Every structure is written in structure tokens, then in C-alpha cells.
Amino acid sequence: MIVKTMHQKLMKIVDIAKIKQACYLCLLTAYSLAMPVNAQSTIQDATLPETFAEKLSTAQIKAKAKIQYQVKFKARADHDFLLTADYRFFPNKASAQHMAGVIVLHDCHSERTKYQTLSTSIAQQGLHTLSLDFRGYGNSVAQGYSHLAVKKNATDIISYQTEVAVLMSYWSEDLLAAYNFLRSKVDNSQGISIVASGCAGAYAVTLAEDIHINSMVLLTPEMSYADKERYKNLVDIPSYFISSAQHSMSYATSQELFTWSGAKHSKHQVYKGDRLNYQVIKANKNLVNDIALWLKFTLR
């Protein structure tokens, strides 16, 4: 009897619980029906601006940290041929109007992308940096101006060398155009320096004969007797020579010009091996930072 009575009470409690659950579900359904159709979307949308703002903020930080873009400009005002270069600067490093500039020139066997690490390191020192593709190389190409086309169509070594010499005959005016482009970005109170690899050293000297260059870096320079004599006739320019001990020609050129230079801050750095041009940079990870710091010092 007692067990039966307890069972009946328990069943009443269960029935009450079921009723309460059903009532709760009804109320919840009624609330959902009464709720505006766009209420849920409104709640979700309320969180979107914050997420978008965060993404935008991240993008802005990255953009401010490094500005890098490909630029094209005419080699000559009276000719349609366009030169290509990468223009880099870090606005967060210094006022854009008061940063000096550096032009980076590739060697005769490569193009500007091989020197991207160096160019970026220089820009990180708060310097406007322009890394140029000489005519016929990289993206500075057009019909009649292409080293790859010359190489493909050459019938013998003589014809190849002749056509390459024709391409390189434009490089002095290409460099002048690059200088004028960078000069338009750099305040007139600030100077411009040059990093020249391999054969590009001769063109850096040509520009320095006509325009004041604050300093120059000559990476495993490849220069003729005439080129070296023209360098010696320049007003002393702080020069940073980099060479490989086992590459006799570029080492001898660097040592000769370093000995001749009367600039107080000139230096000659020698590495073991026979690597040339960007290969020296690739093999010596600290070199890009050394070059960048030296340039910043000479551009004060």
C-alpha cells in the first residue's frame, strides 16, 4: 500500500515536469515567432564590424611596415620604351620626405630580383630604394630590347656579343632615368648612393662623373682599365668594395681602387672563395645588413 502511494506521487511529479517542459518549449517557440525576422542577422552583423576592423587594422599595419611596388618609367622622354624597377621604402622608419635614396644595379648575368634581399635590407634602414632592371633584362624588355631574344637568335658568339653590347650601350641613360625617378621621391636636401654589382660598376662611375653621388658599393666589380682610370679621376667618393679572394680579377680591381681612394670611410671586405655578384650575398647572410648600415652611415 505504501509502495503504491509513493508510485502515484512519483508519477504526478513526472507528469508535472513534462507539463513544465512543454510549456517552456511553447514559450520559446512563441518568443521566436514574435522576434523580428532580421533580429538574428542583426546580432550577427553587430560582430562583423569588429572582425572587419581587426582585419583592416592588420592589413594597414602590414602596408605601413613595408611599401613595395613595381614601377615603370621612360628611359627617355622622346622614346616610348619603359624601364621596370622595384621601389621600396618603410614609412614607419622615418619621415618619407627626409629619407635619402639608394639605387641597386644588377650584374650582366642576372636581373633585379636576385638582389631583393639586399634592396629590402637597405629599405629597412629608412632609405628610399630603387632596384632597377637594365634594358633587355628582367622586365625591362620590349621588341628589339631583350637579352633572352638575343641569346636565342644568335648564330655565333660574335653576333651574340655584338647584340649584347648594343643593349648595354643604353645602360648609361637607363641609369640616369632611374636616378631622376628616385630624385623625384627624395627630398633635395638628401643624397643618393648606388650599389653596383659586377659590370654595373662601370655605369655607376659614368653617372658619378656627371652627378654627385654620396657613396657607392661595388660588389665584385668587373671594370676595364679605362673604367678604373675614370674612377680614379672622380672626386673622392666613399666606396665599399666587396670581393672574393679566389677570384683574381675582381679582387685585384677592388684592391687597386680601394688603395687609390682617399675617402675616409672607404672600405674593402674580402671573402674566401670565388663567388661573384649576388652569389656572394647569398653565401654571406650578414653582408646585406653590413651594406645597408654602411650606406645609411654615409648618407647621414
C-alpha positions, 0 to 999 in steps of 0.5 A, spaced: 500 500 500 505 504 501 509 502 495 503 504 491 502 511 494 509 513 493 508 510 485 502 515 484 506 521 487 512 519 483 508 519 477 504 526 478 511 529 479 513 526 472 507 528 469 508 535 472 515 536 469 513 534 462 507 539 463 513 544 465 517 542 459 512 543 454 510 549 456 517 552 456 518 549 449 511 553 447 514 559 450 520 559 446 517 557 440 512 563 441 518 568 443 521 566 436 515 567 432 514 574 435 522 576 434 523 580 428 525 576 422 532 580 421 533 580 429 538 574 428 542 577 422 542 583 426 546 580 432 550 577 427 552 583 423 553 587 430 560 582 430 562 583 423 564 590 424 569 588 429 572 582 425 572 587 419 576 592 423 581 587 426 582 585 419 583 592 416 587 594 422 592 588 420 592 589 413 594 597 414 599 595 419 602 590 414 602 596 408 605 601 413 611 596 415 613 595 408 611 599 401 613 595 395 611 596 388 613 595 381 614 601 377 615 603 370 618 609 367 621 612 360 628 611 359 627 617 355 622 622 354 622 622 346 622 614 346 616 610 348 620 604 351 619 603 359 624 601 364 621 596 370 624 597 377 622 595 384 621 601 389 621 600 396 621 604 402 618 603 410 614 609 412 614 607 419 622 608 419 622 615 418 619 621 415 618 619 407 620 626 405 627 626 409 629 619 407 635 619 402 635 614 396 639 608 394 639 605 387 641 597 386 644 595 379 644 588 377 650 584 374 650 582 366 648 575 368 642 576 372 636 581 373 633 585 379 630 580 383 636 576 385 638 582 389 631 583 393 634 581 399 639 586 399 634 592 396 629 590 402 635 590 407 637 597 405 629 599 405 629 597 412 634 602 414 629 608 412 632 609 405 628 610 399 630 604 394 630 603 387 632 596 384 632 597 377 632 592 371 637 594 365 634 594 358 633 587 355 633 584 362 628 582 367 622 586 365 625 591 362 624 588 355 620 590 349 621 588 341 628 589 339 630 590 347 631 583 350 637 579 352 633 572 352 631 574 344 638 575 343 641 569 346 636 565 342 637 568 335 644 568 335 648 564 330 655 565 333 658 568 339 660 574 335 653 576 333 651 574 340 656 579 343 655 584 338 647 584 340 649 584 347 653 590 347 648 594 343 643 593 349 648 595 354 650 601 350 643 604 353 645 602 360 648 609 361 641 613 360 637 607 363 641 609 369 640 616 369 632 615 368 632 611 374 636 616 378 631 622 376 625 617 378 628 616 385 630 624 385 623 625 384 621 621 391 627 624 395 627 630 398 633 635 395 636 636 401 638 628 401 643 624 397 643 618 393 648 612 393 648 606 388 650 599 389 653 596 383 654 589 382 659 586 377 659 590 370 654 595 373 660 598 376 662 601 370 655 605 369 655 607 376 662 611 375 659 614 368 653 617 372 658 619 378 662 623 373 656 627 371 652 627 378 654 627 385 653 621 388 654 620 396 657 613 396 657 607 392 658 599 393 661 595 388 660 588 389 665 584 385 666 589 380 668 587 373 671 594 370 676 595 364 682 599 365 679 605 362 673 604 367 678 604 373 682 610 370 675 614 370 674 612 377 680 614 379 679 621 376 672 622 380 672 626 386 673 622 392 667 618 393 666 613 399 666 606 396 665 599 399 668 594 395 666 587 396 670 581 393 672 574 393 679 572 394 679 566 389 677 570 384 683 574 381 680 579 377 675 582 381 679 582 387 685 585 384 680 591 381 677 592 388 684 592 391 687 597 386 681 602 387 680 601 394 688 603 395 687 609 390 681 612 394 682 617 399 675 617 402 675 616 409 670 611 410 672 607 404 672 600 405 674 593 402 671 586 405 674 580 402 671 573 402 674 566 401 672 563 395 670 565 388 663 567 388 661 573 384 655 578 384 649 576 388 652 569 389 656 572 394 650 575 398 647 569 398 653 565 401 654 571 406 647 572 410 650 578 414 653 582 408 646 585 406 645 588 413 653 590 413 651 594 406 645 597 408 648 600 415 654 602 411 650 606 406 645 609 411 652 611 415 654 615 409 648 618 407 647 621 414 
